[in-house]
Amino acid sequence: MPTTQYDQSVDAVADALNKGHISAKTFPQEHFHIVPPVAPGSGTPATATATAEGTTPAPALPLLFQPFTAKNLTIPNRVIVAPMCMYSSKDGFMTDYHLVHLGSFALHGAGLVLAEATAIEPEGRISPGCAGIYSDDHIPGIKRVVDFVHSTGGKIGIQLNHAGRKASTRPMHTPDVFGPEEYWNDQVVGPSGGANFQWDDKHRIPRELSVEQIQDIVKAFGAATVRADKAGMDTVEIHGAHGYLIHQFLSPISNQRTDHYGGSLENRARFLLEVIKEVRANFNPAKPILLRLSASDAVEHLDIPSFEVNQAVKVTQWAKDAGIDAIHVSSAGNTPLQKVAYSPGYQVHYASRIRKDVPGLPVIAVGSITSGKQAEQILENGDADLIAGARAFLKHPTFALDAGRELGVNVNYAPQYFAARYA
Ligand SMILES: Cc1cc2nc3c(=O)[nH]c(=O)nc-3n(C[C@H](O)[C@H](O)[C@H](O)COP(=O)(O)O)c2cc1C
């Protein structure tokens, strides 16, 4: 008689194999997940329908449900879960929370799940509750999430980040969880230092990074990439957006250095390009890397030097030449003076501009994209190649499957959830 849950599971598997309910091929013995024969979220066109008036031909498969390939990564649809800080870690470790949170998006058919901004150095965490990838000890917790996502047939990447002058802040949703000893207020850094470069009074006064420290951070991006690869990540996304360290270097608002990391656009982009080359050199060459960029500081209403879309186009071209495989186009986050006109698809025009001016580089659009029809329209207009959603997935983890149904696709559910197709 089986005595432990493990024994019972083994018996159940043996029984299912004997009865032919599963095959050894689809059931790796090293874990207890049934790898589905088709990826959840993959789809086929609606079939032809016969009516009294005649047969309506089968429609073409919507662009949103056409698979996308970059290097050896193929995703079954073009709906990506955007990275979202969950402030649910301690000392950088991913937990059961991440397993369930990220795993459920894969189980519910997202084409690609991007894990939250994950710090490449302890001082690069946005808050003490942020995930980290700065120690080999973090690898097993991350790998556990990756293995589960893969077991569903899904794909996953991780966003690599250094928060720079926006580090050591209180976790957004649970500001009082960590004691003062968990913060590193005196070790917050940026391209330029001093009170003039403090983001606002909820942030710390940064110290200016030395060239040696900049080089150390570039290396730390490389070491983090090796860990992501070891954990089995299908891709990594370099976080160059939202006012974190890379964006801080790009923008003259936060970068007023007088050495070769400041001044001209070429100099301000130097750190980003060094990071891209380091990440590329340390990741499996067969796997793609992504870059997230804020295409504008969103201060066009002010007469101040800033990072804006014309510069973003040039930087994206340089990033493409340095080895990125797709660009994820967001905006803002580098100054409280910004004005962002939030409306449906409010950042798509930036994605569109970059796609037009940097041909040959796949573009991910993000920002208030909340329905399958809206997403499909963006792709049909040629504004982007892929769509990402953050809040839409928090509201409806089934967002990708729902989009498929809305567009009339015969979309595949995870086998365990197959019955939902008929609900
Ligand atoms: C809870 C939450 C956490 C976020 N954390 C991150 C993050 O870790 N990295 C990042 O690049 N963007 C982050 N964002 C921004 C989203 O990825 C996305 O760009 C933004 O929410 C706009 O997309 P949406 O309208 O689909 O939500 C976060 C957004 C939310 C709502």
Ligand as a Chemical Component Dictionary entry (heavy atoms), coordinates in Angstrom:
data_LIG
# 
_chem_comp.id                   LIG 
_chem_comp.type                 NON-POLYMER 
_chem_comp.pdbx_formal_charge   0 
_chem_comp.three_letter_code    LIG 
# 
loop_
_chem_comp_atom.comp_id 
_chem_comp_atom.atom_id 
_chem_comp_atom.alt_atom_id 
_chem_comp_atom.type_symbol 
_chem_comp_atom.charge 
_chem_comp_atom.model_Cartn_x 
_chem_comp_atom.model_Cartn_y 
_chem_comp_atom.model_Cartn_z 
_chem_comp_atom.pdbx_ordinal 
LIG C1  C1  C 0 1.485  45.792 -10.516 1  
LIG C2  C2  C 0 2.376  46.273 -11.622 2  
LIG C3  C3  C 0 3.736  46.046 -11.541 3  
LIG C4  C4  C 0 4.582  46.439 -12.600 4  
LIG N1  N1  N 0 5.913  46.094 -12.569 5  
LIG C5  C5  C 0 6.679  46.280 -13.667 6  
LIG C6  C6  C 0 7.981  45.707 -13.770 7  
LIG O1  O1  O 0 8.421  44.949 -12.903 8  
LIG N2  N2  N 0 8.694  45.968 -14.891 9  
LIG C7  C7  C 0 8.201  46.738 -15.912 10 
LIG O2  O2  O 0 8.893  46.945 -16.898 11 
LIG N3  N3  N 0 6.967  47.254 -15.849 12 
LIG C8  C8  C 0 6.185  47.016 -14.774 13 
LIG N4  N4  N 0 4.897  47.463 -14.756 14 
LIG C9  C9  C 0 4.360  48.140 -15.945 15 
LIG C10 C10 C 0 3.663  47.123 -16.853 16 
LIG O3  O3  O 0 4.546  46.131 -17.304 17 
LIG C11 C11 C 0 2.989  47.801 -18.060 18 
LIG O4  O4  O 0 3.979  48.373 -18.872 19 
LIG C12 C12 C 0 2.004  48.895 -17.651 20 
LIG O5  O5  O 0 1.196  48.478 -16.558 21 
LIG C13 C13 C 0 1.095  49.275 -18.813 22 
LIG O6  O6  O 0 0.434  48.124 -19.307 23 
LIG P1  P1  P 0 -1.111 47.773 -18.927 24 
LIG O7  O7  O 0 -1.940 48.951 -19.327 25 
LIG O8  O8  O 0 -1.391 46.541 -19.730 26 
LIG O9  O9  O 0 -1.182 47.536 -17.444 27 
LIG C14 C14 C 0 4.045  47.116 -13.710 28 
LIG C15 C15 C 0 2.656  47.368 -13.758 29 
LIG C16 C16 C 0 1.829  46.946 -12.756 30 
LIG C17 C17 C 0 0.347  47.193 -12.860 31 
# 
loop_
_chem_comp_bond.comp_id 
_chem_comp_bond.atom_id_1 
_chem_comp_bond.atom_id_2 
_chem_comp_bond.value_order 
_chem_comp_bond.pdbx_ordinal 
LIG C1  C2  SING 1  
LIG C2  C3  SING 2  
LIG C2  C16 DOUB 3  
LIG C3  C4  DOUB 4  
LIG C4  N1  SING 5  
LIG C4  C14 SING 6  
LIG N1  C5  DOUB 7  
LIG C5  C6  SING 8  
LIG C5  C8  SING 9  
LIG C6  O1  DOUB 10 
LIG C6  N2  SING 11 
LIG N2  C7  SING 12 
LIG C7  O2  DOUB 13 
LIG C7  N3  SING 14 
LIG N3  C8  DOUB 15 
LIG C8  N4  SING 16 
LIG N4  C9  SING 17 
LIG N4  C14 SING 18 
LIG C9  C10 SING 19 
LIG C10 O3  SING 20 
LIG C10 C11 SING 21 
LIG C11 O4  SING 22 
LIG C11 C12 SING 23 
LIG C12 O5  SING 24 
LIG C12 C13 SING 25 
LIG C13 O6  SING 26 
LIG O6  P1  SING 27 
LIG P1  O7  DOUB 28 
LIG P1  O8  SING 29 
LIG P1  O9  SING 30 
LIG C14 C15 DOUB 31 
LIG C15 C16 SING 32 
LIG C16 C17 SING 33 
# 
